[in-house]
Amino acid sequence: MKYSNSNAEMLCSLRPEPLSNEPEKLQRDYLHYLNRHYGRFLGCDSYYIYSAMALVLRDRLTTNWHDTWVAYKDSSVKRACYMSLEYLIGRSLGNHILNADLGPALEKLLMNRAVSLEDIEEREPDAGLGNGGLGRLAACFIDSCATLQLPVVAYGLRYEYGMFRQKIENGRQIEEPDHWLRDGNPWEIERPEYTATIKFGGRTEEYYDADNIKKVHWVETQDVLAIPYDLPVSGYKNNTVNTLRLWKATATDEFNLDEFNAGSYTEAVSEKNNAEHITMVLYPNDVSENGKVLRLRQQYFLASATLQDVIRIWEKTGGEDYSKFPDQNVFQMNDTHPTIAVAELMRILIDEKGLEWDQAWDVTTKTMAYTNHTLLPEALEKWPVPMFEQLLPRLLEIIYQINARFLELISMKWPGDTDRQRRMSIIEEGGVKHVRMAYLAIVGSFSVNGVAALHSRLLAEGLFHDFYDLWPEKFNNKTNGVTPRRWIAYANPAMKQLVSEKIGENWISDLSEIERLKAFAPDTPENREFHQAWRDMKRQNKQRLANLVETNCGVIFNVDSLFDIQVKRIHEYKRQLLNVLHVIHLYNRIKAGDTEGWVNRCVLIGGKAAPGYQLAKQTIKLINNVAHMINDDPAVGERLKLVYYSNYGVTAMEAIAPGADLSEQVSTAGKEASGTGNMKFMMNGAITIGTYDGANIEILEAVGEENFFLFGLRAEEVEEQRHHYNPQSFIDTDEDLKAVMNLLESGYFNLQEPGIFNDIINSLKSPHDPWMTLADFRSYIDAQHAVEQAWRDQEEWTKMSILNTASSGFFSTDRTMLQYNEDIWKLKQIPVHSPVDV
């Protein structure tokens, strides 16, 4: 059924009746959904109990959702559009319960029903809308925007399947489909009345309008429909409910009836299948040509649908004069994935709205802002021109014109500097030309930001140095953060209670207040009761994590051991290998009888490797093989445990971060843009062992060197070492490293699988190893010795733990989003008035 926009607006203007939060009213609605909507009764599968509870919560969000939408609909309100291919939101039920302060009422509701709120929350699948730090950051961002009452609408794709579910078989990563939407999603609301049409393929043709001005038609296209699904994003106890709008791809026609009747069944439904593939899977493997095409289709689909939607909303609220469009709209492009939006906005403004080029370019460059998340040149997306031309011919024409005008500007600024023109061109020349998407974003944006102080400096000095020379005013830093609602108040209820008893609850929405905990950090008689409570809280969280490890990995962690954690995407620059080398070193010490003053240690490593990234997958295999040898060796006992935690995700992190003692942040200096796991661990009282990289630097500055275990080369030293790097020299001059490499090369960890780790060994010993793992080995081992020494003094460790939590205020995304708003978006905070409860 199709709806006209006018009818939809009229229907949406009818305000939903506010609902009571009294336990008996909650119970009435809960039983209504369970019995009448799902046709289930008490004693049924707990998934239906979860779904019924979700609908009860969603109903109570709806009035505030409507009121928020009405507040933002005012033509005087400037709105931000946040575009990201990933939103790793995890589970929603517990988050909404926390924000709406409904936990006590729901616990009372369930008191006599032989089911707990925790059991119900366990039945919700993690939303398969993201992969790693980029997607989780986006989720934290939108949480903070709602809590800060900023008029921000987030846009993404409604993936039917997440990236993959990771299984470990014989130590190897096995990818299985993550069909997270198999049972539906009770939080989403379909909005078919706002369906957009997205064009692919076809060709362009020129024509002259009535004023004899040359125009371009994009014709003979293969169109796909984008159907929006809305998810509520609730603010913390403030009545604001922002929107995450996700686009689902579907064909314009269900199938070709003539072909179907003629017996051509496959051909009849192929168009529908091809269309739906766009939002079928998060991050398809792009090793193949088909995978690359699908990635580009996803990115354009997101950008086009989103821009059409924002323009539709703006015009509905009285927007006519496009010169005023930047006064009311701003777009934040999260990494290079949505940066084709620069060209797409130009296409819409010129081809569909009739603006002249200069007018359209003025609007575009005043509304687009770009966030960069990588210092790795190979991670900056580039698309082959032939692929672009076949898939998006009109967009390619616009990009060529943008580039021509840009190169003219470069030529005027630096006459005769053809090498600079080549370096800065949006089109990379070569055997096969490529479109450099990051360059398109920089040229078309008024703001370019990095995500940590070092990262932003290195962008200006290195990766984007030419652009910084041209436009220094565009570049700025916005250090990332995480939301304290999800990562302390929800994930660590024991800490929430303990901290709130000492300093009140205002820290949950203003994390700067957590600094007041510093008064309780010194080891003084008046603080000892609090210190013991802190250790009890940590022990409780460690037991929760130990239970999870036993269930997931079949290994028992002793909670009196040091819990040493590294969880993140598996990548060479994140250096899980350095961690493994240290574990092997500890194993060698045990086997050699070097155990005087030993600190028992439980090491957990987790994360996913991209399906086509073979060395990362071999690293997972190595971790598991080393774990097998250590955990099964009776000579080791409880001195050392190692596990690989499979299918790591948001829900797992909610137990892992509170249970961690030591946070491993060991990336090669100058390679990690920011990191956010480091912030989650810090907030939960873990102490960081890390390099001088990304946001580690700001964590170090916040907490002080005495409460941080720093090691390794600095970014400048890495670059200097690169010219004469000789890893064999580190092996030859370090007996501990020599012993580790000898054990690794002997095949001790792969006796039944000879040669399987040769690629890893060769990469470590290569003078061309960009990650310089062996160069940092000795410094890392020394830092780990310092960890052991600190751990032996539990009073001192407790003090360090409290100070890490107390120093984490800067790393709230509330601070990050306020800085985005102050420097880039310029939005007004819009209060949403609370209805009176019935």
C-alpha positions in Angstrom: 0.0 0.0 0.0 1.3 3.4 -0.9 0.7 6.6 1.1 0.9 10.2 0.0 3.2 12.3 2.0 0.4 14.7 2.9 -1.7 11.9 4.4 1.3 10.6 6.3 2.1 14.0 7.7 -1.6 14.4 8.8 -1.6 11.0 10.5 1.7 11.7 12.2 0.4 14.9 13.6 -2.0 13.0 15.8 -0.2 12.8 19.2 -0.1 9.3 20.7 -1.6 9.0 24.2 1.0 8.9 26.9 1.0 5.6 28.8 1.4 4.9 32.5 4.5 3.4 34.0 2.7 1.9 37.0 3.5 -1.8 37.4 -0.1 -2.9 37.0 -0.4 -0.9 33.7 2.9 -2.3 32.5 1.6 -5.8 33.3 -1.7 -5.3 31.5 0.1 -4.2 28.3 2.7 -6.9 28.6 0.0 -9.6 28.8 -1.9 -8.0 25.9 1.1 -8.3 23.6 2.1 -11.8 24.8 -1.5 -13.2 24.7 -3.2 -11.3 21.9 -0.4 -10.1 19.6 1.8 -13.1 19.7 -0.8 -15.7 20.8 1.5 -17.0 23.5 1.1 -17.6 27.2 3.3 -17.8 30.2 5.6 -20.8 29.9 6.2 -20.1 26.2 9.6 -19.6 24.6 11.2 -16.7 26.3 11.9 -15.0 23.0 8.2 -14.0 22.9 8.4 -12.7 26.4 11.3 -10.5 25.3 9.4 -9.3 22.2 6.2 -8.5 24.2 8.3 -6.6 26.7 10.0 -4.7 23.9 6.7 -3.6 22.5 5.6 -2.4 25.9 8.7 -0.3 26.1 8.4 0.9 22.5 4.8 2.0 23.2 6.1 4.2 26.0 8.8 5.7 23.9 6.3 6.6 21.1 4.8 9.7 22.7 8.2 11.2 23.4 9.3 10.1 19.9 6.4 12.0 18.4 7.1 15.1 20.6 10.7 15.0 19.6 9.8 14.8 15.9 7.4 17.7 16.2 10.0 19.8 18.0 12.6 19.2 15.2 10.0 19.8 12.5 10.0 23.5 13.2 11.5 25.4 10.2 13.8 27.4 12.5 15.5 24.2 13.8 18.8 23.3 12.2 19.2 19.6 11.9 22.2 17.3 11.5 22.2 14.1 9.5 24.7 11.5 10.6 25.6 9.0 7.8 27.3 5.8 8.7 27.4 2.3 7.1 27.7 0.8 10.6 25.8 1.1 13.9 26.9 -1.5 16.4 24.0 -0.8 18.8 24.0 -4.2 20.5 20.9 -5.0 22.4 18.2 -2.3 22.9 15.9 -3.5 25.7 18.2 -2.9 28.7 19.4 0.5 27.3 15.8 1.8 26.9 14.9 0.5 30.4 17.9 2.4 31.9 17.1 5.6 30.0 13.4 5.5 30.9 14.2 4.5 34.5 11.8 1.6 34.3 14.0 -1.1 35.9 12.3 -1.2 39.3 8.8 -1.2 37.9 9.6 -4.1 35.5 11.3 -6.1 38.1 8.2 -5.8 40.3 6.1 -6.8 37.3 8.1 -10.0 36.9 8.5 -10.8 40.5 6.0 -13.6 40.6 6.5 -14.9 37.0 9.5 -17.2 37.4 11.5 -15.1 34.9 14.0 -12.3 35.5 14.6 -9.1 33.6 18.1 -10.4 32.9 16.8 -13.6 31.4 14.5 -11.6 29.1 17.3 -9.4 28.0 19.4 -12.4 27.1 17.0 -13.4 24.4 17.5 -10.3 22.4 20.1 -10.8 19.6 22.8 -8.2 19.1 21.7 -6.1 16.1 23.9 -7.0 13.1 24.3 -3.5 12.0 28.0 -3.0 12.6 31.4 -4.7 12.9 33.9 -3.0 15.2 34.9 0.3 16.7 33.5 2.4 13.9 30.0 1.1 14.3 30.1 1.1 18.1 31.4 4.7 18.0 28.4 5.7 15.8 26.1 4.0 18.3 27.6 5.9 21.2 27.4 9.1 19.2 23.7 8.9 18.6 23.1 7.9 22.3 24.9 11.1 23.3 23.0 13.2 20.8 19.7 12.1 22.3 20.9 12.7 25.8 22.2 16.1 24.9 18.9 16.8 23.1 20.6 17.6 19.8 18.4 17.5 16.7 20.4 14.7 14.9 18.9 12.0 12.7 21.1 9.0 12.0 21.0 7.1 8.8 22.3 3.7 7.9 21.4 0.4 6.2 19.0 -2.3 7.5 21.2 -5.4 7.0 19.3 -8.7 7.0 22.5 -10.4 8.0 25.3 -9.1 10.2 28.9 -9.4 9.2 29.1 -13.1 10.3 28.8 -15.3 13.3 32.3 -16.4 14.3 32.9 -20.0 15.2 36.2 -21.6 16.1 36.8 -25.1 14.7 40.2 -26.8 15.3 41.4 -23.3 16.2 40.3 -21.7 12.9 37.8 -19.0 12.3 34.7 -20.3 10.6 32.2 -17.7 9.3 28.5 -18.5 9.6 25.6 -16.3 8.5 24.4 -13.9 11.3 20.6 -13.8 10.5 19.8 -11.4 13.3 16.5 -10.4 11.7 15.2 -14.0 11.4 12.6 -13.4 14.1 11.9 -9.8 13.2 12.8 -6.7 15.2 10.1 -5.4 17.6 11.9 -2.0 17.9 11.6 -1.0 14.3 8.7 0.8 12.6 8.5 0.6 8.8 7.8 3.9 7.0 6.8 2.9 3.4 5.3 6.3 2.8 8.8 7.7 2.7 10.2 5.2 0.1 12.9 6.7 -2.1 14.0 5.5 -5.6 17.7 4.9 -6.2 19.2 4.7 -9.7 22.0 2.5 -10.9 23.5 1.8 -14.4 22.0 3.3 -17.5 23.5 6.2 -19.3 23.4 10.0 -19.5 22.1 12.2 -22.3 22.3 16.0 -22.7 19.4 18.3 -23.6 18.6 22.0 -23.5 15.9 23.5 -21.3 13.5 26.3 -22.2 16.2 28.9 -21.4 18.7 27.1 -23.7 20.8 25.9 -20.8 22.4 22.5 -21.2 21.1 19.9 -18.8 21.7 16.2 -18.2 19.3 13.3 -17.9 20.3 10.0 -16.3 18.2 7.5 -18.3 17.6 3.8 -18.8 18.5 3.1 -15.2 17.9 0.0 -13.1 16.0 1.4 -10.2 15.9 0.1 -6.6 13.5 1.2 -3.9 14.8 2.2 -0.5 12.2 1.6 2.3 13.0 3.3 5.6 12.7 1.5 9.0 12.9 3.7 12.1 14.5 2.7 15.4 14.1 4.9 18.6 17.2 6.4 20.2 16.2 7.4 23.7 18.0 10.0 25.7 18.8 9.5 29.4 15.8 10.6 31.5 15.0 13.6 29.3 11.9 12.7 27.2 14.0 13.0 23.9 13.8 10.1 21.5 15.8 10.6 18.3 15.7 8.4 15.2 18.0 5.9 13.6 16.6 5.5 10.1 17.7 2.4 8.3 17.1 1.7 4.6 16.1 -1.6 3.2 16.5 -2.3 -0.5 13.8 -3.9 -2.6 12.9 -4.1 -6.3 10.5 -1.7 -7.9 8.4 -4.7 -9.1 8.0 -8.0 -7.3 8.8 -9.9 -10.6 8.2 -9.9 -14.3 4.8 -11.6 -14.6 5.2 -12.2 -18.4 8.5 -14.0 -17.9 7.1 -15.9 -15.0 4.1 -17.1 -17.0 6.4 -18.1 -19.8 8.3 -20.4 -17.5 11.4 -18.2 -17.0 11.1 -18.3 -13.2 14.8 -17.5 -12.4 14.9 -14.5 -14.7 11.5 -13.3 -13.5 12.7 -12.9 -9.9 16.4 -12.0 -10.6 15.8 -8.2 -10.5 14.2 -8.5 -7.1 17.0 -10.7 -5.8 19.7 -8.3 -7.2 18.0 -5.3 -5.6 17.6 -7.0 -2.2 21.2 -8.1 -2.2 22.2 -4.4 -1.5 21.1 -4.6 2.2 21.4 -8.4 2.6 24.8 -8.5 4.3 27.0 -6.1 6.2 30.4 -5.8 4.6 30.4 -8.4 1.9 33.8 -9.9 1.2 35.3 -7.5 -1.4 38.1 -9.8 -2.5 36.1 -10.6 -5.6 34.9 -8.1 -8.2 31.2 -8.9 -7.3 32.0 -8.0 -3.7 33.5 -4.7 -4.7 30.5 -3.8 -6.8 28.1 -4.7 -4.0 30.1 -2.5 -1.6 29.8 0.5 -4.0 26.1 -0.2 -4.5 25.6 -0.1 -0.7 27.4 3.1 -0.3 25.6 4.9 -3.0 22.3 3.5 -1.9 22.8 4.9 1.6 23.9 8.3 0.4 21.2 8.8 -2.2 18.3 7.6 0.0 19.5 9.7 2.9 19.9 12.9 0.9 16.6 12.5 -0.8 15.0 12.1 2.6 16.7 15.1 4.2 15.7 17.3 1.2 12.1 16.0 1.3 11.8 16.8 5.0 13.4 20.3 4.5 11.0 21.1 1.7 8.0 19.9 3.8 9.1 22.3 6.6 9.0 25.2 4.2 12.3 25.0 2.5 12.3 26.6 -1.0 15.4 28.8 -1.2 18.4 26.4 -1.5 20.8 29.2 -0.6 19.4 28.8 2.9 19.7 25.0 2.9 23.0 25.1 4.8 21.5 27.3 7.5 19.2 24.4 8.5 21.1 21.2 7.5 24.5 19.7 8.0 25.8 16.2 7.0 28.4 14.3 9.0 30.0 11.6 6.9 31.4 8.8 9.1 34.6 7.7 7.4 34.9 7.3 3.6 31.9 4.9 3.1 29.2 7.6 2.7 31.4 10.2 1.0 29.8 9.7 -2.4 27.2 11.9 -0.9 29.2 14.9 -2.1 28.6 14.0 -5.7 25.1 12.8 -5.1 24.0 16.1 -3.5 25.5 17.9 -6.5 23.5 15.7 -8.8 20.2 16.3 -7.0 20.7 20.0 -6.8 21.7 20.4 -10.4 19.7 17.8 -12.2 16.5 17.7 -10.1 16.4 21.1 -8.4 17.7 23.2 -11.3 20.6 25.0 -9.5 23.6 26.2 -11.5 26.9 24.5 -10.7 28.4 27.3 -8.6 25.2 27.6 -6.5 25.0 23.8 -6.0 28.7 23.7 -5.1 28.3 26.5 -2.6 25.4 24.6 -0.9 27.3 21.3 -0.9 30.6 22.6 0.6 28.7 24.5 3.3 26.8 21.4 4.4 29.2 18.4 4.1 31.6 17.5 6.9 33.9 14.5 6.9 35.3 12.3 9.8 38.4 10.3 9.0 39.1 7.1 11.0 42.3 5.7 9.6 46.0 6.5 9.1 46.4 3.5 6.8 46.6 4.6 3.2 45.3 1.2 2.0 42.2 1.7 4.1 41.2 4.9 2.2 38.6 3.6 -0.3 39.3 3.9 -4.0 36.9 2.7 -6.7 38.0 1.7 -10.2 36.7 4.2 -12.8 35.4 1.5 -15.1 33.2 0.1 -12.3 32.1 3.6 -11.4 31.2 4.4 -15.0 29.1 1.2 -15.4 27.3 1.5 -12.1 27.0 5.3 -11.6 27.7 7.1 -14.9 26.1 10.4 -13.9 28.0 10.5 -10.6 31.3 9.9 -12.4 30.6 12.8 -14.7 30.1 15.1 -11.7 33.2 13.8 -10.0 35.3 14.5 -13.1 33.9 18.1 -13.2 34.5 18.6 -9.5 38.1 17.4 -10.0 38.7 19.6 -13.0 37.7 22.7 -11.1 39.7 21.6 -8.1 42.8 21.0 -10.2 42.4 24.5 -11.7 42.4 25.8 -8.2 45.6 23.9 -7.4 47.2 25.1 -10.6 46.5 28.7 -9.6 47.8 28.2 -6.1 51.0 26.4 -7.1 51.6 27.2 -10.8 53.5 24.5 -12.7 53.5 22.0 -9.8 52.2 19.1 -11.8 53.4 16.6 -9.2 51.2 18.2 -6.6 48.3 18.1 -9.0 48.9 14.4 -9.5 49.1 13.8 -5.8 45.9 15.7 -5.0 43.8 14.7 -7.9 40.5 13.0 -6.9 41.2 10.7 -9.9 44.2 8.5 -9.4 46.0 7.9 -12.7 47.5 4.5 -13.6 46.8 1.4 -15.6 43.3 1.5 -14.2 42.1 4.9 -13.0 40.5 5.1 -9.5 38.3 7.5 -7.7 39.8 8.5 -4.4 36.8 8.8 -2.1 38.6 10.5 0.8 39.9 13.2 -1.5 36.3 13.8 -2.8 35.2 14.2 0.8 37.9 16.7 1.7 37.3 18.8 -1.5 33.6 18.8 -0.9 33.5 19.4 2.8 33.9 22.5 5.1 35.2 20.4 8.0 37.7 17.4 8.1 38.3 16.0 11.5 40.5 13.2 13.0 39.5 11.3 16.1 42.4 11.7 18.5 45.0 14.4 18.9 47.9 12.4 17.4 45.7 11.1 14.6 44.6 14.6 13.6 48.2 15.9 13.7 49.4 13.0 11.6 46.6 13.6 9.1 47.7 17.2 8.7 51.4 16.3 8.6 51.3 13.2 6.5 48.3 11.5 4.9 46.5 14.8 3.9 49.4 17.2 4.1 48.8 18.7 0.7 45.2 19.4 1.5 46.2 20.9 4.9 48.6 23.2 3.0 45.6 24.4 0.9 42.9 24.5 3.6 44.3 24.5 7.1 41.1 26.0 8.4 39.2 22.9 7.4 41.1 20.5 9.7 40.3 19.9 13.3 40.3 17.2 16.0 37.5 15.6 17.8 38.8 12.9 20.2 36.4 10.0 20.3 34.5 8.8 23.4 32.1 6.2 24.6 28.7 6.6 26.4 28.9 6.2 30.1 25.2 5.1 30.1 25.9 1.9 28.2 29.5 1.2 29.4 29.2 1.9 33.1 25.6 2.4 34.2 24.2 -0.5 32.2 27.2 -2.8 31.7 28.5 -2.4 35.3 25.6 -2.0 37.7 27.8 -2.8 40.7 30.1 0.1 39.9 27.1 2.3 39.2 25.8 1.7 42.6 29.1 2.1 44.3 30.0 5.3 42.6 26.5 6.8 43.0 26.6 6.1 46.7 29.7 8.3 46.9 29.1 11.1 44.5 25.4 10.9 43.5 24.1 10.0 40.0 24.7 13.2 38.0 27.9 11.6 36.6 25.7 9.3 34.4 24.7 12.3 32.2 27.8 14.5 33.0 30.9 12.2 33.3 33.1 15.1 34.2 31.6 14.7 37.7 33.3 11.3 38.1 36.5 13.2 38.9 35.1 13.6 42.4 36.1 10.0 42.9 39.8 11.0 43.1 39.3 12.1 46.7 38.7 8.4 47.5 41.7 7.0 45.7 44.5 7.6 48.3 45.3 4.6 50.5 44.2 6.3 53.8 42.3 4.9 56.8 39.2 6.8 55.9 39.2 5.4 52.3 40.0 1.7 53.1 36.3 0.7 53.4 35.7 2.2 49.9 38.8 0.4 48.6 37.5 -2.9 49.9 34.1 -2.2 48.3 35.9 -1.4 45.1 37.8 -4.7 45.2 34.6 -6.6 46.0 32.9 -4.9 43.0 35.8 -5.9 40.7 35.8 -9.5 42.0 32.0 -9.7 41.4 32.5 -8.5 37.8 35.5 -10.9 37.3 33.3 -13.8 38.4 30.7 -12.8 35.9 33.4 -12.8 33.2 34.9 -16.1 34.4 31.4 -17.7 34.1 31.1 -16.4 30.5 34.6 -17.7 29.6 33.8 -21.1 31.0 30.6 -21.2 29.0 32.2 -19.9 25.8 35.7 -21.5 25.9 35.5 -24.3 28.4 38.4 -22.9 30.4 38.2 -21.9 34.1 39.6 -18.5 35.1 40.5 -18.1 38.7 39.2 -14.7 39.8 42.2 -14.0 42.0 44.4 -14.0 38.9 45.2 -10.9 36.8 42.7 -10.7 34.0 44.6 -9.5 31.0 42.3 -8.6 28.1 42.7 -7.7 24.4 39.5 -7.6 22.4 39.3 -5.8 19.0 39.3 -6.5 15.3 42.1 -8.9 14.4 44.6 -6.9 12.4 48.4 -6.8 12.1 48.6 -3.2 13.2 46.6 -4.0 16.4 49.4 -6.5 17.1 47.6 -9.4 18.7 50.9 -11.2 17.8 52.8 -9.1 20.3 50.5 -10.3 23.0 50.9 -13.9 21.9 54.7 -13.5 22.0 54.4 -12.3 25.6 52.2 -15.3 26.5 54.8 -17.7 25.0 57.5 -15.9 26.9 55.5 -16.5 30.2 55.1 -20.1 29.2 58.9 -20.4 28.7 59.5 -18.9 32.1 57.2 -21.5 33.7 58.8 -24.4 31.8 62.2 -23.1 32.9 61.2 -22.9 36.5 61.5 -19.1 36.6 58.4 -18.6 38.8 59.7 -16.8 41.9 57.2 -14.1 42.8 54.9 -15.3 40.0 51.6 -13.4 39.3 48.9 -15.7 38.0 47.5 -14.4 34.8 44.4 -15.1 32.7 44.7 -13.8 29.1 41.7 -13.3 26.9 41.9 -12.3 23.3 38.9 -11.8 21.1 37.8 -10.3 17.8 36.9 -11.1 14.2 39.2 -11.3 11.2 37.9 -10.1 7.8 37.0 -13.2 5.8 39.6 -12.4 3.1 42.4 -11.5 5.5 44.5 -14.6 5.7 47.2 -13.5 8.0 44.7 -12.3 10.5 42.9 -15.7 10.4 46.3 -17.4 10.8 46.8 -15.3 13.9 43.5 -16.6 15.4 44.8 -20.1 14.7 48.1 -19.4 16.4 46.3 -18.0 19.5 44.2 -21.1 19.8 47.1 -23.5 19.3 49.1 -21.7 21.9 46.1 -21.8 24.2 45.7 -25.5 23.7 49.3 -26.2 24.7 49.3 -23.9 27.7 45.9 -24.9 29.1 46.5 -28.6 28.8 50.0 -28.5 30.3 49.8 -29.8 33.9 53.1 -28.0 34.7 51.4 -24.7 34.1 48.3 -25.1 36.2 46.6 -21.9 37.3 49.8 -19.8 36.7 48.7 -19.0 33.1 45.6 -19.4 31.1 44.9 -18.2 27.5 41.6 -18.2 25.7 40.3 -17.0 22.4 36.8 -15.6 22.9 34.8 -16.4 19.8 32.1 -14.2 18.3 33.1 -11.2 20.3 30.5 -8.4 20.2 28.8 -5.6 22.2 27.0 -7.9 24.6 30.2 -9.8 25.4 32.1 -6.5 25.9 29.4 -5.5 28.5 30.8 -8.3 30.7 34.4 -8.2 29.5 35.1 -4.5 30.2 33.9 -4.6 33.9 35.9 -7.8 34.5 39.2 -6.6 33.1 42.2 -5.7 35.2 44.6 -5.0 32.4 43.7 -3.4 29.1 45.9 -4.3 26.1 46.2 -1.4 23.7 49.4 -2.3 21.9 49.0 -1.0 18.3 52.0 0.2 16.3 52.5 3.9 17.2 51.0 6.1 14.5 48.6 3.5 13.2 45.6 3.5 15.5 43.3 6.5 14.8 41.8 6.5 18.3 40.5 3.4 19.8 37.4 3.3 22.0 37.9 -0.1 23.7 40.7 1.6 25.6 38.1 4.1 27.0 35.6 1.4 28.0 38.2 -0.4 30.0 39.5 2.7 31.6 36.0 3.8 32.7 35.5 0.3 34.3 38.8 0.6 36.3 41.1 -1.4 34.2 44.7 -0.1 33.8 46.1 0.3 30.3 49.3 -1.2 29.0 49.8 0.6 25.7 51.9 2.4 23.1 52.0 6.1 22.6 49.2 5.9 20.0 45.7 7.1 19.3 43.7 8.0 22.3 46.1 6.1 24.5 48.0 9.4 24.6 45.1 11.3 26.0 44.3 8.6 28.5 48.0 8.7 29.6 47.7 12.5 30.0 44.5 12.2 31.9 45.5 9.5 34.4 49.2 10.2 34.7 52.2 8.0 33.7 52.3 6.4 37.1 48.8 4.9 36.4 49.5 3.7 32.9 52.0 1.1 31.6 53.6 2.8 28.6 56.0 1.0 26.2 57.3 1.0 22.7 58.5 3.3 19.9 56.8 6.6 19.3 55.3 7.4 15.9 58.3 9.4 14.8 60.7 6.6 15.9 58.7 4.1 14.0 59.2 6.1 10.8 62.9 6.6 11.5 63.4 2.9 12.2 61.7 2.0 9.0 64.7 2.9 6.9 67.0 0.4 8.6 64.7 -2.0 10.4 66.4 -5.3 11.1 64.2 -7.6 13.2 66.9 -10.3 13.3 69.1 -8.0 15.3 66.5 -7.8 18.0 66.3 -11.6 18.1 70.1 -12.0 18.3 70.5 -9.5 21.2 67.5 -10.6 23.3 67.6 -14.0 24.9 63.9 -14.0 25.8 62.9 -13.1 22.3 65.3 -15.7 20.9 63.7 -18.4 23.1 60.2 -17.3 22.0 61.1 -17.4 18.3 62.9 -20.7 18.7 59.8 -22.3 20.2 57.6 -20.8 17.6 59.9 -21.8 14.7 60.4 -25.3 16.1 56.8 -26.2 15.3 56.0 -26.8 19.0 52.6 -25.2 18.7 51.7 -27.0 15.4 53.3 -30.4 15.7 50.5 -32.0 13.7 50.3 -29.2 11.2 53.8 -28.5 10.0 54.5 -25.1 8.4 51.1 -23.5 9.0 52.6 -20.6 10.9 55.4 -19.9 8.4 53.7 -16.8 7.0 53.4 -15.3 10.5 57.0 -16.1 11.3 58.2 -14.6 8.1 56.2 -11.5 8.6 57.7 -11.0 12.1 61.2 -11.4 10.8 60.8 -9.4 7.6 62.7 -6.1 7.5 59.7 -4.7 5.6 57.3 -5.5 8.5 55.4 -2.1 8.8 54.2 -3.0 12.3 57.6 -3.5 13.8 56.4 -6.1 16.3 59.8 -7.4 17.3 61.2 -3.9 17.8 58.8 -3.3 20.6 59.1 -6.8 22.2 61.7 -5.9 24.9 59.9 -2.7 26.0 56.6 -4.6 26.1 58.1 -7.4 28.3 59.6 -4.8 30.7 56.2 -3.0 30.9 54.6 -6.4 31.7 57.1 -6.9 34.5 56.0 -3.5 35.9 52.4 -4.8 35.7 53.3 -7.8 37.8 55.1 -5.7 40.4 52.1 -3.3 40.7 49.6 -6.2 40.9 51.5 -7.7 43.9 50.5 -4.6 45.9 46.7 -4.8 45.8 46.2 -1.5 47.7 48.3 0.3 45.1 46.5 -1.5 42.3 43.2 -0.5 43.7 44.3 3.1 43.9 45.4 3.0 40.2 42.1 1.4 39.3 40.0 4.1 41.0 42.1 6.8 39.5 41.5 5.4 36.0 37.8 5.5 36.5 38.0 8.9 38.1 40.0 10.3 35.2 37.8 9.1 32.5 35.4 12.1 32.3 37.0 13.5 29.1 36.2 10.2 27.3 32.5 10.5 27.3 30.8 10.9 23.9 28.8 13.7 25.5 31.9 15.8 25.5 32.7 14.6 21.9 29.3 15.5 20.6 29.3 18.9 22.3 32.6 19.6 20.5 31.2 18.5 17.2 28.2 20.7 17.7 30.2 23.8 18.9 32.8 23.6 16.1 31.0 22.0 13.2 27.2 21.5 13.4 26.1 24.7 15.2 22.8 23.2 16.4 20.6 24.4 19.2 19.7 21.9 22.0 16.0 21.3 21.7 14.2 20.4 25.0 11.3 18.0 24.7 8.6 18.7 27.2 7.3 15.7 29.3 3.6 14.8 29.0 1.7 14.2 32.2 1.4 10.5 33.2 -2.0 9.1 33.3 
